[in-house]
Amino acid sequence: MKFIDYADAEMMAIDLANVLAGELENMLFHEERVSFAVPGGETPGPVFDNLCAADLDWSRVDVFLTDERWLPEDDPRSNARLVRERLLTDRATAAVFHPLYAPAEKPEDVLTKLESMLVSCQPISLLLLGMGADMHCASLFPGAEGLKDALAADAPVLVPIRTPAAPETRVTLSARVLDAAISKHLVITGQRKRAALERGMHLSPDEAPIAAVMDGLTVHWAPE
């Protein structure tokens, strides 16, 4: 695991966007298509604001979320809504977006359909993750119903997650799929999350799900 510290969050957003754009450009030079998995939440928003204008052949980039709330895209809490508003604009409008939600009462009703759209995107070319102070990443929450399945070595691509910490059911990429990404980046801010990450280095993935994807991870950190 590699740490990159920044003076402030604004500088981190600009520099990280440049890093991601550079990696995508290099991957596109060698591959016909590349896949880019991104998080929801507040922290990556400024990164997306900078990245969306990158001069890339976005039409060859498959974008999808690391996890999603089981909510329609027009809901303010939808991660897909954030991605469409902050990343899939400007030049990045040309990217192909694969949502992790489809109209159904519960994820299990359409999981096979959602997974089928991601088969050609494996392994993930470029992964950007966020992390909570509880050491969750994607929707791999400590103690959540579904976490054991999501951490299994033979886990499917997508796993439904339910936890009292979140009002809605969620769908997450499994730890196996996240960890297999060719390039992995984590973006966090604040001393609390940095301390949590350092604590997670010494815990099991059951206790600290971020531990399941630490191998080869580049961590981008800035103070709040």
N, C-alpha and C positions, 0 to 999 in steps of 0.2 A: 504494500500500500504506500502511495506517495502523496505527500501533502504539498499544496501550493497555497501560500498565504497572500492575501491582498490587503491593501491599505484600507479599502472601503468597498461596500457592496456595488457601488456604481462602476468602479474600476474592474471589479470581478466580472460583472455582467458583460462589459465590453471585451475584456480579454478572453473570457471563456467562450463567448460567441465566436471570436476569431479562431480559437483552438478547434472548436467543433466544425466550423466552416472549413478550416484547413484539412481536418481529417476526412470530412465528407468529400472534399475535392480530390484528395489523394485516392480514396476508395473508388470514386467514380472513374478515375483514370484507369483502374485495374478491373473493375466489375461493370457489367451492364446495368445492374440495379443494386441499390444499397438500402438497408433498412435502418430506421432511426426511431428508437423507443424513448419516449419523453414522459416526465412526471407532470402531475397537476400541482396545485398548491400555489402559494404566493411567491416563493423564492425564485422559481425559474422564469417568471413573467418578464423581468427586465432582460434576461438572457435572450428570450424569444424576440423581444422588441428589437434587439440588435442583429440577431441571426437572420431574421426574415428577409433582410435586404441583401444577403450574401449573393454574390454573382456565381451561382451554381446552376447546373442543369437539374433543377428541382423536379422535373417531370420523371426523372429516374430514381427518385427517392420515395420510399414507402414509409410513411410516418404513422405511428400508433402509440397509444398510451401504455405506460407500465401498469396502470390500474384505472378503474373507473367506478364511480358510484352508479348504482342501478337506477338512473334517472334519465328522462329524455333530454336531448341536447339543448332544448330551450330553457331548461331549469338553470337558475343562477349558480347552482352548486355542481353542475356538470363539468368534469374535466375537459371533455370534448369542446365545450363552449369556450373555455379558456384558450385551448390550443388554436381553435379557429380564429379567435379574436386577436391573439398575440403572436402566434407563429405562422399560421397559414395565411399570411397577408403579404403584400409587396411581391417580391420575386417568388417567395415560397408558396404563393397561391397555386403554383403549378404542381406541387407535390401531391402524391396520392395518399389520402388519409383513410385508415382502416379503423372505424369506431369499435369500441368494446361493449357497446350497448345496442340492443335491438328491441323493438316493442314486444314485450312479453311480461307476464306477471313475475317470473323469477328467472335468473340466469340459466338455471339447469334446463329450461325449456328450449333454449336456442344456443347453448354452449358449443355444440358440434358445428353449427353454422358459423359462429364467430371464429372458432379455431381454424376452420377450413380456409378462411381469408388470410391467415397468418402463416400457413405452412411454407409458402414460398419465401417468407421473410426470415426464415431461420437458417443459421444462427443470426441473431441480431448483429448488424454491422457496428452500430454505434449506440451506446446506452447512456442516457443521462438520468440520474436518480436524485431524488430528494430524500430527506430523512427527518423523522420527528424526534423530539427529545426522549421519547420512550424507545428509541432505537428501531422503530419500524421503517421499512422502506417499501415502495409500492403500497399494496394493502396487506402486507405481511405484518400483522399486529401481534405482539406478544399475547398469548392466551386466547387468541381468537378461534372461533369455530372454523375449521378448514385449514388452520396453519399447519397441522401435521401433514395433511395431504399436499400442501403447497411446498413443504420442505423435503418431501420424499425424493429419493434419487430417481424414481420412475414417474415423477409427477407429470400430469398432462400439461399442455401449454397454458391453459387458463383454469383458475380455481375460484369458485365462489367463496367469499369470506363474510362472516357475520360476527360482529363484536358489539358489546354494550357501549364501547367508546365511539361508535359511529351509528347514526340514526338509520342509515340505509344499508342494505346489502351491497357488497362490492364485488367486483371481478378483478382478479389480479393475475399478471404473469407469474408463473411459478418460479421458485428460487432457482431451479435447474435451468430454466430458460434465461433468466436474468444473468446468472453466473457464466453462462456459455457465450455471452456477448464478446465480440472480438475486441472492442475497446469500451472501457467502462469508466464513467465519470460520476462523481457525487458532488452536489453543490449544497452547501450549508452556510448559515450565518449565525453568529453569536457564540459566546463562550459556553453557554449551557449545552448546545448541540455538539460542540467540539468535545466537551468533557464526556458527554454521553457516547460519542463515537469511540473515544479512547477507552472508555469503560467496556464498550462492546467488544473490543479486541480480545478481551479475556473471558468472554462469556460464550455459551453455546448459541446456535441459531434459534433454539426454542426460547431462550431468554432475551436474545438480541438478534432479531432477524437480519439486521444489516451484516452480521458476521457471516452469513451464507454467501455474500458476494464480495468479500473484501480482497480476495486474491487478485492482484493486478489492478486494483481500483486506484484511480487518481482522485484525490479529494481537493476540492476548491473551497477555501474558507475565507470569510471576511467578517469583521466585527459588525454588530448590528448598529 
